[in-house]
Amino acid sequence: MQRIDAANAIQDAFEAGYEELFLAARRHVSGKEAQAICRAAFKYLIRRFLENDETALPSAGCLLHMARAFVQAHLERSVNNTKLSSHHNPTLSS
């Protein structure tokens, strides 16, 4: 797969799932933090599949699953680091 095709596939999948990712994260952190976490998830996918010259790109669903897992891990880390008492269970819903 050409890099431009892979980049477009990642961008399309991310755009399709961005609102869901953002809203799920937003329940647990500020809007600015949710946006930063979602951007970091996109950068993670780019690094994973473009900078490492992967030859095969997973389906859009798989890319979104990876983005959700990335966001979930960052939410858990954020909540554990700040010990937010009002956000007891930072679990993303699919």
Helices and strands as residue ranges (DSSP letters): H 3-26, H 31-46, I 47-51, H 60-82
